[in-house]
C-alpha cells in the first residue's frame, strides 16, 4: 500500500479523486497526510492506515460533512500536528441532528487495548460539536419493573433510536440496577422504550441520553482506545471546542498517556499561555480506565459541564498530578469509582458543583488529592460514599450522602472508609446522611492519620461529629454536667489512645488552673481510664487520671505556671483508650481562667465544625459565667475562687450571689 497526500491545492471531499495527489482515494492500508492549507471533508464511510504507525497525519483540516452522515476508521495513530485542525462541528457550525459524524479509533488486524488512539498536539485545533440535546434529566413519573413508558423533565433534542441510561434508585452498591434502553417512541417529554425495565425506578431518578450526532469510539468496542489532548498554548481563545459528543469504549488501562476517553494534559504549558477549555454534554460508555482524565491543569482553565458517565467497572472522572478542574452538573450513572484523584500529588483544588454520583462501589475515591470541594452534590446507591487515602483539605458542602428526600433513603452502605496509612481530614458541612449500616467502614487503623469532621449533621447545629482512626467524638445533648451539651468520646482501640486538645491562655509567671469533669460508662472498663494533661511552654506536665467509677461525673484539676517571659498558650489534652464494645466517656464543664472554655462557641464545644481549639470570652454566655462562679466558688484556681479571695463575696441560701 501507499502513503497518500492531499492535493496541496485546498483539498476537497474525501470521495473525490481530485482531492488527492496522484488522483487515488485512500483506502485501508494507505497512510494519509492532510497537508497544511488543505481541507479534506469526510463525506462517506472510509478506512485508512496500515497498522504500523501514524495512519492519519493532519497538518491541514479534517472536516466532517454537514450534509451527509460520515464515518472514518483509523488503523494506526490519528495525529493532529501543530497547526492542524479537526473540524467535527463548531459552536457556529454544529453537526446537525439529522446526520451522524463518527470517528472510529484503534482499528487493527491484531486488536489490543490502547494500541492506537488520537493525539492532539499543543498548537493543533480540536473542534467537536454536535447538535444541542439535553444530556441529563430526571423522571417525573415512577417507572415500575417491566414498564416501557415514562415522562422526563426535559427531552429536548431526543429522538427515536437514542440510547438512554436510567439510574438505579435502590439501596447499597446496586449499580447493576442502572439500566440501558433504546427509545422506540417519543411525544414531547413522554418516552417509550423498546424493552421494559428489569427494576423499578422512582420519581427523580436521573436519566441520561447517551446518543449524539458526533461519536468517537473504539473500532471494536471490546478493545478500548483513547484521546490525548496535550495542553493548548496558542491563544486564550478556544481552540478546543468539545460539546455534545458521545464517546464509547474510550479510556485504556495500559499506560498513563492513554487513560482518558478524553485525557487533558496541561504539562509543559505556562499558565499565561494555556487556553481556557470548556467541555460539555459528553456521554461516556466504557468499561476502561477513565472517562475523563485531567492532568496538570491550571485554575479556571478547564471546565467540564453536563456530562454523563457510564463505566460499570472503572472510573468516571479522574484528576491527577496538580490538575485544577471545575465540574458542573455532571452525572456518574454507574462506575467502580465515581470520582478518583490519585497518582503522586493528585488533583489540587478541583470543584464539583451540583454533580450526582450513583450506582458505584465507591462514590468518591480520594487518594493523593488536595483541597477538593463538592458543593450541592449527591452520592447515592454506593457501597462507600467516599474513601479517603493520602489527601488533605477535602470539603463536602450541602451534599446528600446516601439520602435524597423522596428518592433515596439509606442508599449507601457506609458514608466513608479509609485506605491503609490514610492521611486526610475531610469536612462534611451541612450534609444530609442516611446510611444503611454505619457512618464508617474500615476506619480503625493504627497506621492511618485520619480525621473526618461532620459539621451540622443533617443540617442540624446541635449535631456535630468527628471520626478518627482510633475513636470518634460527638456533641452529646443528653448527657452533660453543665450548660446544654458535653463532648462524648467513643474510643475504638485498646492499644492506641484517641485525644482532643484545647488551648489555654497562660500569662507568664501566673498559676493557671484548669478544672472540669470526666465521666465514663460501665462498658469503658477499668484499664486506661480517661485522663487530662496540661502541658506546653516548658511547664512540668500536670495530669489527672479518672478513678475507677462508672456513670458518675468526676471533677478534675490540673495546673501549671509558665515562665517564658511572655504570655502564651498551654495545651489541655483529654485522652481516652478502650477497645471494649460500646465504650463511652465524656468531658464537660472546662474552666480555664482568664477564658472560660465551657459549653460555648458556634455549637457548644464546637466552632467551624471542629472541637474548639480556642474559645474566646465573647462566645461565653452570662449563664455560663454565672454557673461557673456559683458551682466552682471553692475550687482552687477557679474564677469564682479568685473573686472570692479578692472580693467580699458570698452565696445566700437561695443561691443568690451577693457582693
MIMIBA-269800 format. One record per residue (C-alpha): residue number from 1; x, y, z. Coordinates in steps of 0.02 Angstrom, whole numbers, plus 32768, in hexadecimal, padded with zeros to 4 digits. Each point is the difference from the previous one (the first is absolute). Example, Ala and Ser with C-alpha at 12.3 -4.5 7.8 and 13.67 -1.06 7.14 Angstrom:
// residues 2
PT	1	8267	7F1F	8186
PT	2	8045	80AC	7FDF
END
This chain:
// residues 659
PT	1	8000	8000	8000
PT	2	8030	80B7	7FF4
PT	3	8010	80A6	805B
PT	4	7F83	8078	7FB3
PT	5	8005	80BD	8012
PT	6	7F74	807D	7FE9
PT	7	800F	8063	7F5E
PT	8	8056	809B	8048
PT	9	7F83	8070	7FA5
PT	10	7F7A	8013	8089
PT	11	7FC6	7F49	8009
PT	12	7F49	7FCC	7FE6
PT	13	7F8D	7F6F	802A
PT	14	8051	7F5D	8037
PT	15	7FA0	7FA5	7F79
PT	16	8044	806C	7F70
PT	17	809C	7FC5	7FA5
PT	18	802B	80B7	7FE1
PT	19	8016	801A	80BC
PT	20	809B	7F92	8002
PT	21	80AB	800E	7FB2
PT	22	800C	7F77	7F7D
PT	23	7F42	7FF9	7FEF
PT	24	7FE9	7F67	8070
PT	25	7F82	7FFE	8090
PT	26	8052	7FB5	809D
PT	27	7FC2	7F57	803C
PT	28	802D	7F87	808C
PT	29	80BC	7FE1	7FF8
PT	30	8029	80B1	7FC9
PT	31	804D	8082	8072
PT	32	7FB3	80AD	7FEB
PT	33	8050	80AC	800F
PT	34	7F8F	8099	7FFC
PT	35	8073	808E	7FD3
PT	36	7FFF	80AF	8049
PT	37	7F85	806D	7FA0
PT	38	7F94	7F6C	7FC9
PT	39	7F54	7FD3	8045
PT	40	7FC4	7F4E	7FE5
PT	41	7F47	7FE6	8022
PT	42	7FCA	7F52	8035
PT	43	7F62	7FDF	7F9A
PT	44	7FE4	7F44	8013
PT	45	8045	7F63	8054
PT	46	80BE	7FEA	7FF4
PT	47	8093	7FA4	804E
PT	48	80B9	8027	7FF8
PT	49	80A6	7FCC	804C
PT	50	8075	7F6B	7FF5
PT	51	8006	7FD2	80BB
PT	52	80B8	8033	8013
PT	53	8008	80B5	803D
PT	54	7FA4	80A2	7FDA
PT	55	7F6F	7FDA	7F8C
PT	56	7FB1	80AD	7FF3
PT	57	8079	8092	800C
PT	58	7FA9	80A9	8000
PT	59	805B	80A4	7FE2
PT	60	7F6B	804B	7FA3
PT	61	7F49	7FE6	802C
PT	62	7F99	7F60	800C
PT	63	7F49	8031	7FF9
PT	64	7F5E	7F9E	8015
PT	65	7F79	801F	7F7F
PT	66	7F67	8061	803C
PT	67	7F91	7FB7	7F78
PT	68	801D	7F44	8004
PT	69	802A	7F86	808A
PT	70	80B6	7FCB	8007
PT	71	8077	7F86	8054
PT	72	80BD	7FF3	8000
PT	73	805B	7F69	8049
PT	74	80BA	8013	8025
PT	75	8076	7F68	8001
PT	76	8092	8056	8057
PT	77	8019	80A1	8060
PT	78	7F92	8097	7FDB
PT	79	8072	8099	8014
PT	80	7FD2	80B9	7FFF
PT	81	80A3	805C	7FE3
PT	82	8023	80B2	803A
PT	83	7F9C	806E	7F8A
PT	84	7F8D	7F71	7FCE
PT	85	7F45	7FFE	8023
PT	86	7F75	7F85	8020
PT	87	7F59	804E	7FD0
PT	88	7F74	7F8C	8037
PT	89	7F8C	808F	802B
PT	90	8018	80AD	8048
PT	91	7F92	806D	806C
PT	92	7FD9	8067	7F65
PT	93	7FEE	7F68	7F8D
PT	94	7FC7	7F65	805F
PT	95	7FE7	7F51	7FBB
PT	96	7F42	7FFB	7FE1
PT	97	7F8F	7F8A	8061
PT	98	7FC6	7FB0	7F5C
PT	99	80AA	7FB4	7FD9
PT	100	808E	7FAA	805E
PT	101	80BA	801E	7FF8
PT	102	8065	7F71	804A
PT	103	80BA	7FE4	8020
PT	104	8036	7F4D	8025
PT	105	80AA	7FE9	8050
PT	106	8071	7F6A	8024
PT	107	7FD6	7FA1	7F61
PT	108	807D	7F71	7FF2
PT	109	801A	7F56	7FB4
PT	110	803D	7FCC	80AD
PT	111	7F8F	8055	807E
PT	112	804B	8038	80A6
PT	113	7FC1	807D	8081
PT	114	804D	80AA	7FE3
PT	115	8067	7FCE	7F69
PT	116	7FCC	8099	7F9D
PT	117	7FA7	80A1	802C
PT	118	7FF8	80BA	7FDF
PT	119	8089	807A	8030
PT	120	7FE0	80BB	7FF4
PT	121	809E	8067	800F
PT	122	800C	80A5	805D
PT	123	7FEA	8076	7F6D
PT	124	7F7B	7F9A	7FA6
PT	125	7F48	802E	7FFB
PT	126	7F7F	7F82	803C
PT	127	7F4A	8028	7FDB
PT	128	7F7A	7F7D	8024
PT	129	7F52	8048	8012
PT	130	7F5E	7FA0	7FE4
PT	131	7F4B	8037	7FFB
PT	132	7FBA	8045	80A3
PT	133	7FA7	7F7C	8068
PT	134	7FD4	7FEC	80B8
PT	135	807F	7F89	804A
PT	136	7FC1	7FEA	80B3
PT	137	7F4F	800D	803F
PT	138	7F92	7FA1	807C
PT	139	7F62	7F99	800D
PT	140	7F60	805C	8029
PT	141	7F9C	7F5E	8006
PT	142	8029	7F5D	8057
PT	143	8041	7F77	7F8D
PT	144	7FD1	7F55	8043
PT	145	8058	7F5E	7FD4
PT	146	7FCF	7FC6	7F4F
PT	147	7FC4	80B1	7FDC
PT	148	801A	804A	7F53
PT	149	7FB9	80B1	800E
PT	150	8030	8092	806E
PT	151	8013	80BD	8000
PT	152	809D	8067	801A
PT	153	8018	80B6	802C
PT	154	8056	8032	7F5E
PT	155	8013	7F97	7F61
PT	156	803A	808F	7F91
PT	157	805A	7FBB	7F67
PT	158	7FD7	7F49	8027
PT	159	7FD0	7F8C	7F72
PT	160	7FC5	7F50	7FDC
PT	161	8095	7F8C	8000
PT	162	805F	805E	8087
PT	163	8051	7F9A	808B
PT	164	7FD6	8038	80B1
PT	165	8040	7FD2	80AD
PT	166	7F86	7FF8	8093
PT	167	8055	800E	80AA
PT	168	7FE4	7F84	808C
PT	169	7F98	803B	8094
PT	170	8023	7F67	806B
PT	171	8064	7FF5	80A2
PT	172	80B3	7FC5	8011
PT	173	807E	7FE3	7F75
PT	174	7F7B	7FDC	7F7E
PT	175	8047	804A	7F61
PT	176	7FC5	7F65	7FA4
PT	177	7F51	8048	8010
PT	178	8034	8091	7F92
PT	179	7FB3	7FD3	7F58
PT	180	8027	8026	7F4B
PT	181	7F6F	8008	7F84
PT	182	7FD3	8041	7F52
PT	183	7F76	807D	7FDC
PT	184	7F79	7FB7	7F8E
PT	185	7F83	8090	8006
PT	186	8001	80B3	803C
PT	187	7F7B	8085	8017
PT	188	803F	809E	8055
PT	189	8049	7FC6	80A6
PT	190	7FA1	7F5B	7FFC
PT	191	8077	7F71	7FD8
PT	192	7FE1	7F4C	7FC9
PT	193	808D	7F80	8003
PT	194	8009	7F64	7F97
PT	195	8021	7F87	8091
PT	196	7FB5	8013	80AD
PT	197	8071	8020	8096
PT	198	8034	7F72	8073
PT	199	7FF8	806D	809C
PT	200	7F94	808C	8044
PT	201	803F	80B3	7FF7
PT	202	7FB5	8087	806E
PT	203	7FCC	80B1	7FD6
PT	204	809B	806D	7FFC
PT	205	8075	7F79	7FBD
PT	206	8081	8049	7F8A
PT	207	7FEF	7FD4	7F48
PT	208	808C	801C	7F83
PT	209	7FF5	8004	7F44
PT	210	80A1	7FB0	7FBF
PT	211	7FE5	8020	7F45
PT	212	804C	8095	7FA6
PT	213	8012	8034	7F4C
PT	214	80BD	7FF5	8016
PT	215	804A	7F5C	803F
PT	216	80B3	7FCB	8024
PT	217	8017	7F4A	802D
PT	218	8071	7F69	7FF7
PT	219	7FF7	7FA1	7F5B
PT	220	7FDB	7F61	8062
PT	221	7FA8	802A	80A4
PT	222	8059	7F73	8059
PT	223	80A9	8056	7FE5
PT	224	8005	80B0	8045
PT	225	8054	8095	7FB1
PT	226	802C	80AD	8045
PT	227	8015	80B8	7FDA
PT	228	8092	8065	8041
PT	229	7FE3	80BC	7FF0
PT	230	80A5	8051	802E
PT	231	7FF7	80AF	804B
PT	232	7FC9	8088	7F89
PT	233	8075	8094	8002
PT	234	7FCC	8060	7F65
PT	235	7F94	808C	8045
PT	236	7F85	801C	808E
PT	237	7F70	7FE5	7F88
PT	238	7FB7	7F54	7FE6
PT	239	805D	7F8E	7F8B
PT	240	7FB0	7F6E	805B
PT	241	7F43	7FFC	7FED
PT	242	7FB3	7F5F	8043
PT	243	7F43	7FFB	8010
PT	244	7F79	7F7D	7FE1
PT	245	806F	7F6D	7FD3
PT	246	7FEA	7F48	802C
PT	247	8099	7F97	802E
PT	248	7FF9	7F44	8009
PT	249	8085	7F84	803A
PT	250	807F	808A	801C
PT	251	8081	800D	808C
PT	252	807F	7F73	8002
PT	253	8054	7FAF	8097
PT	254	80A8	7FE0	7FAC
PT	255	8062	809E	802E
PT	256	7FE9	80AF	8044
PT	257	8000	8053	7F54
PT	258	7F67	7F9C	7FCF
PT	259	7F93	8006	809C
PT	260	7F7E	8078	7FC0
PT	261	7F74	7FF7	7F85
PT	262	8035	80B5	800A
PT	263	80AA	8018	8050
PT	264	801E	80B9	8019
PT	265	80BA	801B	801A
PT	266	803A	80AB	803B
PT	267	80B7	7FCD	8011
PT	268	8084	8074	7FBB
PT	269	7F90	8096	7FE5
PT	270	800F	80A0	8064
PT	271	7F63	803F	8056
PT	272	7FFF	80A0	7F9B
PT	273	8000	7F9E	7F5C
PT	274	7F88	7F73	802B
PT	275	7F58	8019	7FAB
PT	276	7F5B	7FF9	8059
PT	277	7FA7	7F5E	7FD4
PT	278	7F46	7FE6	801A
PT	279	7FC1	7F4F	7FEC
PT	280	7F4A	7FCF	800B
PT	281	7F79	7F83	7FDC
PT	282	8076	7F6F	7FDE
PT	283	7FC0	7F51	801D
PT	284	8074	7F72	802F
PT	285	7FD8	7F48	7FF3
PT	286	8098	7F95	8027
PT	287	8048	7F7A	8070
PT	288	80B0	8047	7FFA
PT	289	806B	806E	8070
PT	290	7FC2	80B3	7FFE
PT	291	7F78	805A	7FA2
PT	292	8055	80A7	801F
PT	293	80B4	8009	803C
PT	294	803C	80AF	802A
PT	295	80BA	8016	801A
PT	296	8065	809C	8031
PT	297	7F7E	8087	7FE3
PT	298	8001	80B0	8044
PT	299	7F6F	804F	805F
PT	300	7F66	8035	7FA0
PT	301	8044	7FC1	7F5A
PT	302	7F9D	7F5E	7FEE
PT	303	7F45	7FF7	8022
PT	304	7F9B	7F62	7FE1
PT	305	7F43	800E	8006
PT	306	7F62	7F9A	7FE6
PT	307	8059	7F5D	7FD6
PT	308	7FBF	7F4E	8018
PT	309	8073	7F72	8036
PT	310	7FD6	7F47	7FF6
PT	311	8098	7F95	8024
PT	312	7FCB	7F66	8065
PT	313	80A9	7FBC	8034
PT	314	8073	8095	8002
PT	315	800C	80BC	8022
PT	316	7F8D	8088	7FC3
PT	317	8067	809D	8022
PT	318	80BA	8000	8025
PT	319	806F	8093	802E
PT	320	80B7	7FF1	8028
PT	321	80A9	8056	800A
PT	322	7FCD	80B0	8033
PT	323	7F67	800C	7F8F
PT	324	7F88	808B	8032
PT	325	7F58	7FDF	7FAC
PT	326	7F4D	8039	801C
PT	327	7F72	7F85	7FE1
PT	328	7F4C	803F	7FF4
PT	329	7F5E	7F9C	7FFA
PT	330	8054	7F5D	7FCE
PT	331	7FB2	7F55	8024
PT	332	805D	7F5E	801E
PT	333	7F79	7F7D	7FDF
PT	334	806A	7F69	802B
PT	335	80B9	7FE3	8021
PT	336	807C	7FA1	8069
PT	337	803A	80A9	8042
PT	338	7F96	8095	7FD6
PT	339	8087	8083	801D
PT	340	80B8	7FD8	801A
PT	341	8098	806A	8024
PT	342	80A5	7FA8	800B
PT	343	80B1	7FEB	7FBE
PT	344	8083	805E	8065
PT	345	7FBD	80AB	802C
PT	346	7F56	7FE4	7FB4
PT	347	7F83	8085	7FD0
PT	348	800A	80A5	805D
PT	349	7F6D	8073	8025
PT	350	7F85	7FAA	7F8C
PT	351	7F4C	8037	8017
PT	352	7F64	7F98	7FE2
PT	353	7F5E	8062	7FFA
PT	354	7F53	7FAF	7FFD
PT	355	8043	7F57	7FC8
PT	356	7FAE	7F56	801B
PT	357	8062	7F60	8024
PT	358	7F92	7F66	8005
PT	359	8010	7F44	7FE9
PT	360	80B9	7FF3	802D
PT	361	8065	7F90	8071
PT	362	8056	809E	803F
PT	363	7FB7	80AA	7FD9
PT	364	8098	806D	8026
PT	365	80AC	7FAE	8007
PT	366	8075	8085	8045
PT	367	80B5	7FC9	7FF4
PT	368	8089	8080	7FE9
PT	369	7F8D	8095	7FE8
PT	370	8001	80AA	8055
PT	371	7F7B	8081	8022
PT	372	7F6D	7FB3	7FA3
PT	373	7F53	804B	8019
PT	374	7F5C	7FAA	7FDE
PT	375	7F70	807D	8004
PT	376	7F49	7FC9	7FFC
PT	377	8031	7F54	7FC0
PT	378	7FA2	7F5D	801A
PT	379	804E	7F56	8020
PT	380	7F87	7F6E	8002
PT	381	7FF0	7F44	7FE2
PT	382	80B7	7FE2	8029
PT	383	8058	7F8A	8077
PT	384	8078	8087	803B
PT	385	7FC5	80B1	7FE1
PT	386	80B5	8037	8013
PT	387	80AA	7FB2	801F
PT	388	8090	8066	8046
PT	389	80B9	7FE0	7FE3
PT	390	8096	8073	7FEF
PT	391	7FAD	80A8	7FE7
PT	392	7FD9	809D	8063
PT	393	7F80	8089	8008
PT	394	7F66	7FB2	7FB1
PT	395	7F5A	8056	8022
PT	396	7F50	7FC3	7FDE
PT	397	7F84	808F	8012
PT	398	7F43	7FEA	7FFE
PT	399	8011	7F52	7FB6
PT	400	7F89	7F6D	8010
PT	401	8058	7F60	8037
PT	402	7F95	7F66	7FE5
PT	403	7F64	8067	8011
PT	404	7F98	806C	7F8C
PT	405	7F54	802C	803E
PT	406	7F79	7F9E	7FA9
PT	407	807C	7F9E	7F94
PT	408	808E	7FAD	805F
PT	409	7FF3	7FCF	80B7
PT	410	8095	7FA5	804C
PT	411	8041	7FD7	7F52
PT	412	80BA	7FFB	8030
PT	413	8043	7F76	8070
PT	414	8085	8071	804E
PT	415	8021	80BB	7FFB
PT	416	80BC	7FE8	7FF9
PT	417	8094	7F8E	801A
PT	418	80BC	8017	7FFE
PT	419	8090	7FB3	7FA3
PT	420	8094	7FB3	805A
PT	421	8075	8089	8040
PT	422	7F7F	8084	7FD2
PT	423	802D	80B6	8021
PT	424	7F6D	8073	7FE6
PT	425	7F84	806E	805C
PT	426	7F5C	8012	7FA0
PT	427	7F79	8079	803B
PT	428	7F48	7FD9	7FE3
PT	429	7FA5	80A5	801A
PT	430	7F41	800B	8004
PT	431	7FF2	7F55	7FAD
PT	432	7F6E	7F87	800B
PT	433	8028	7F4D	8033
PT	434	7F97	7F64	7FFC
PT	435	806D	7F65	8004
PT	436	7FCA	7F49	7FFE
PT	437	8087	7FB4	806F
PT	438	8072	8081	804F
PT	439	804F	80A9	7FE2
PT	440	80AC	7FB0	7FF6
PT	441	8051	7F68	7FB1
PT	442	80B2	7FC3	8022
PT	443	802B	809F	805E
PT	444	805A	7FAD	8093
PT	445	80B1	7FFB	7FC1
PT	446	809B	801D	806A
PT	447	8062	8043	7F6C
PT	448	7F7C	8078	7FC2
PT	449	800C	80B7	8030
PT	450	7F4D	8027	7FDA
PT	451	7F7D	8079	8040
PT	452	7F55	801B	7FB1
PT	453	7F94	808C	8044
PT	454	7F44	8004	7FE8
PT	455	7FC6	80B1	8023
PT	456	7F45	801D	8014
PT	457	7FD2	7F4D	7FD7
PT	458	7F5B	7FFC	7FA3
PT	459	8009	80BF	8002
PT	460	7FE7	7FFE	80BE
PT	461	8071	8076	8065
PT	462	7FEA	7F91	8099
PT	463	804C	7F69	7FA7
PT	464	80BE	7FFF	7FEE
PT	465	8073	7F6B	7FEA
PT	466	80B8	7FDA	7FE3
PT	467	8044	7F56	7FCD
PT	468	80B6	7FCB	800E
PT	469	805A	7F5B	7FE6
PT	470	7FFD	7FDC	80BC
PT	471	7F5A	8049	8037
PT	472	7F76	807E	7FE5
PT	473	7FC1	809E	8057
PT	474	7F4D	803D	800A
PT	475	7FA4	8094	8045
PT	476	7F91	7FAE	8083
PT	477	7F5F	8060	8020
PT	478	7FBA	7F87	8082
PT	479	8091	7FD4	8073
PT	480	8056	809B	8047
PT	481	8036	804F	80A3
PT	482	7FE8	80B8	7FD8
PT	483	7FB8	8067	7F73
PT	484	7FA3	7FA5	7F75
PT	485	807B	7F81	7FBB
PT	486	809F	7FA0	8026
PT	487	8087	7FB3	7F94
PT	488	7FEC	7F43	7FF5
PT	489	808C	7F8D	7FC7
PT	490	7FE8	7F51	7FBC
PT	491	80AF	7FB3	7FFB
PT	492	801B	7F6C	7F8C
PT	493	80AF	7FC2	8029
PT	494	8042	7FA3	8097
PT	495	80B4	802A	7FD2
PT	496	7FFF	80AF	7FB4
PT	497	7FAE	8093	805A
PT	498	7F94	8086	7FB2
PT	499	800A	80B2	803F
PT	500	7FBE	80AF	7FED
PT	501	8056	80A4	8028
PT	502	7FD2	80AE	803D
PT	503	8070	8098	8008
PT	504	8009	8058	80A7
PT	505	803A	80B4	8017
PT	506	8098	8006	8072
PT	507	8045	80A9	803B
PT	508	80B7	7FF1	802B
PT	509	8027	7FE6	80B6
PT	510	7F4D	7FE0	8035
PT	511	7FB6	7F5D	803E
PT	512	7F83	7FBA	7F83
PT	513	7F82	7F85	8047
PT	514	7F8B	7FA2	7F8C
PT	515	7F6D	7F9E	8043
PT	516	7F72	7F9D	7FB8
PT	517	7FA7	7F59	8007
PT	518	8022	7F52	7FBC
PT	519	7F8A	7F6D	7FF2
PT	520	8005	7F4F	7FBC
PT	521	7F7C	7F7B	7FEC
PT	522	8004	7F4C	803F
PT	523	8035	7FBF	7F54
PT	524	809F	8068	8001
PT	525	805B	7F8F	807B
PT	526	807D	801E	808B
PT	527	80A0	8000	7F98
PT	528	8041	809F	7FAA
PT	529	7F82	806F	8056
PT	530	7FDF	80AF	7FB7
PT	531	807F	8085	8030
PT	532	8027	80B6	7FDD
PT	533	80AB	8053	7FF2
PT	534	8033	80B7	8003
PT	535	80A6	8019	7FA5
PT	536	8068	8074	7F95
PT	537	8072	8098	8010
PT	538	807D	7F9D	8066
PT	539	7F90	7FDC	8096
PT	540	8003	7F5A	8059
PT	541	7F6A	7FA4	7FB8
PT	542	7F6F	7FF7	807A
PT	543	7F92	7F64	7FED
PT	544	7F5E	7FC8	804F
PT	545	7FC6	7F4C	7FE6
PT	546	7F4D	7FD2	8025
PT	547	7FDE	7F84	808B
PT	548	7FA7	7F5D	7FDA
PT	549	7F4E	803C	8014
PT	550	7F79	7FE8	7F7D
PT	551	7F73	8073	7FC6
PT	552	8034	8089	807A
PT	553	8043	80AE	7FDC
PT	554	80AC	8012	8050
PT	555	8051	80A9	8012
PT	556	80B5	8016	7FC9
PT	557	8080	8089	801D
PT	558	80A6	801B	7FA6
PT	559	8072	8096	8011
PT	560	80A6	804D	7FD2
PT	561	8064	80A1	7FF8
PT	562	805F	802D	7F63
PT	563	8096	8073	8011
PT	564	8032	8026	7F4E
PT	565	7FF4	80BC	801D
PT	566	7F71	8017	7F85
PT	567	7F4A	7FD1	8004
PT	568	7FDA	7F61	7FA1
PT	569	7F90	7F6A	7FED
PT	570	8003	7F59	805B
PT	571	7FAD	7F64	7FBE
PT	572	7F7A	7F9F	805C
PT	573	7FF5	7F4F	7FBB
PT	574	7F75	7F85	8029
PT	575	8031	7F4C	7FD9
PT	576	7F94	7F65	7FF2
PT	577	802A	7F4B	7FDA
PT	578	7F91	7F66	7FFE
PT	579	7FE3	7F72	7F88
PT	580	7F61	7FC8	8058
PT	581	7F60	7FFD	7F9B
PT	582	7F91	8099	801A
PT	583	807F	8054	8071
PT	584	7FDA	80B7	8022
PT	585	8050	808E	8063
PT	586	7FDB	80B9	8014
PT	587	8052	80A5	802B
PT	588	7FA0	809B	8032
PT	589	8001	80A1	8063
PT	590	80B3	8034	7FD7
PT	591	8032	809E	805E
PT	592	80A3	8055	7FD3
PT	593	801E	80B3	803A
PT	594	8005	8081	7FBB
PT	595	7F98	7FB1	7F75
PT	596	7F70	7F8F	802F
PT	597	8007	7F6A	7F8A
PT	598	7F53	7FC1	8026
PT	599	7F6F	7FCB	7F8F
PT	600	8015	8092	7F8A
PT	601	8030	8027	7F4F
PT	602	7F96	7FEA	7F65
PT	603	7FBD	7F57	8034
PT	604	8033	7FF2	80B6
PT	605	80AE	7FB4	8007
PT	606	8008	8015	7F44
PT	607	8033	808B	7F8C
PT	608	800C	7FF6	7F44
PT	609	7FD3	7F48	8002
PT	610	808F	7FCC	8073
PT	611	801A	7FF4	80BC
PT	612	802F	80AF	8035
PT	613	80BC	8018	800A
PT	614	7FEA	80AB	804E
PT	615	7F5D	8039	804E
PT	616	8003	80BC	8017
PT	617	7F9E	8057	8088
PT	618	7F8C	8056	7F85
PT	619	7FB7	7F53	7FDB
PT	620	7FD9	7FE6	80B9
PT	621	7F4F	8024	803A
PT	622	7FD3	8056	80A2
PT	623	7FAF	7F5E	803A
PT	624	80A2	7FA1	7FE1
PT	625	8062	807B	806D
PT	626	7F7A	8000	8087
PT	627	8002	7F41	8005
PT	628	80BC	7FFD	8014
PT	629	8002	8086	8086
PT	630	7F7F	7FA8	806A
PT	631	8033	7F49	7FE6
PT	632	80BC	8018	800C
PT	633	8007	8086	8086
PT	634	8072	7F96	806E
PT	635	8067	7FAC	7F77
PT	636	80B5	8033	8008
PT	637	8031	806C	7F6C
PT	638	7F4E	8017	7FBF
PT	639	7FB9	80A8	7FD2
PT	640	7F85	7FF4	808F
PT	641	808A	7FD9	807D
PT	642	806C	808E	7FC0
PT	643	7F70	807A	8011
PT	644	7FD6	7FBE	80AD
PT	645	80B3	8016	803A
PT	646	8005	80B4	7FC3
PT	647	7F4D	803D	8019
PT	648	7F88	7FF3	8091
PT	649	7F92	7F7F	7FAE
PT	650	7F82	7F83	8040
PT	651	7F6F	7F96	7FC4
PT	652	7F5A	800A	805C
PT	653	7F98	7F68	802C
PT	654	7F91	8024	7F69
PT	655	8097	7FF3	7F8D
PT	656	8010	80BB	7FE2
PT	657	80B0	8041	7FF0
PT	658	8017	8099	806F
PT	659	8091	807D	8001
END
